[in-house]
């Protein structure tokens, strides 16, 4: 089972990735999480990455590709869900060649569609657990009271100004990736508005229809 979740920041790709991992025992390749893990190490490389992401821009393709390839190699190229990768047409072409060389092509790309005003509300209210990367919403899904509040952070790129840059970057650099996957027949769009379980079920439905998973 090899597929990608695609969509703007705040579409719920990370939340859905976690739900699908639980359901199918998949490995996930989340380039955002890989980048944040490298930043936490506080090395010169981490500081370089932080400078790219904090104002809402993208990390250069070559760096993201190195991180993604190392992680995909650990996953053995068998069962994975991609979260937030590829984000540029260059990355999509590179990924296509890599997966073809491993005889493990993508089977589906699911684009989660969410209006900008919903994204702005979600991300400005989002808080993240520093260690587990679990995502909370201050009113709809607040962090449990027994968690150390110092571990719950507001990502610097979830500030309103950075969100606006991320949405503009998405429109310019990432939206064309959906045209690429549409042209090769892999893309299906679903609505990303609803409960987490409703959205998960829409994704599972697409995976069944595309025979990525078997209905028993
Ligand atoms: P995310 O958690 O997926 O929203 O990613 C957070 C930030 O990491 C993004 O705003 C980008 O700056 C960077 N990033 C994550 N994935 C990629 C990617 N595939 N290509 C370039 N930059 C990325």
Boltz pocket constraint, residues with backbone or C-beta under 6 A from the ligand:
constraints:
  - pocket:
      binder: B
      contacts: [[A, 9], [A, 10], [A, 31], [A, 32], [A, 33], [A, 35], [A, 52], [A, 53], [A, 56], [A, 57], [A, 58], [A, 59], [A, 60], [A, 61], [A, 64], [A, 83], [A, 84], [A, 85], [A, 86], [A, 87], [A, 88], [A, 91], [A, 157], [A, 166]]
      max_distance: 6.0
